[in-house]
Amino acid sequence: MAPGKERSTTAAKGGKLPSFMAHMINRCTLVVVISLFALLLGGCAGVFGQSPREQANDAIADANEHIAEHNKLFEEARDTYADVKEKIESGGDPTEEDRNRITEAKNTLEEARTNLDEARDSLASVQDLDVDKTVKEYADLLLQAMDAQLAAEAKEVEFYDLLEEDPALENNREKAMDLLSEIGAGYEEAEKDYSRAQDLANSNPKVIEAAPEGG
């Protein structure tokens, strides 16, 4: 169900809860980002400590770990929501268990966001290193994408807050659909930035080793 297509505020007993659109799930896109992190960085080793290349690779490895955990938790949150959605749509009034499962989905998504934020912090450290400017441009595009995704996921947490109060969206369907429109726009923005990063990697194979499209 695309945001904006359904604006009914009728009681949802036996009705439908909104579905997240396919393009809103950026798990696959993030897997591509993980693969893209195989950077071929230059830089001379210092007398003491790590070279810029080693520091960048460590930062990227740390980001990869957090992104992988984000992906896992993000999918768990979506799966939990899908289970609750199916149960409520089967008929009957929402139960306390349904509300608890919605809270579980929200908490899992918040944990996922924490991991993505930590990945962002690790990647941001690359900007301060003496590495090729293309690598810095590439990292900047990924940071923009992560910022857009984090903002969209924050809106998704708001959506779960709304469901906790009104699991069947009997009184808040219009507000929920407005939120979904904002969420969808945010994920689309993130996807565009991920795509720009992919294009930059593809056009600079001597600097950035990019994965095939689709990860």
NORRACOR-V530046 format. One record per helix or strand. SS is the DSSP state (H for helix, E for strand). FROM is the first residue (numbers start at 1). LEN is the number of residues. If there is no record, write none. Layout:
<<SS & FROM & LEN> <SS & FROM & LEN>>
//
This chain:
<<H & 22 & 3> <H & 27 & 10> <E & 39 & 1> <H & 52 & 38> <H & 96 & 33> <H & 133 & 33> <H & 173 & 31> <E & 208 & 1>>
//
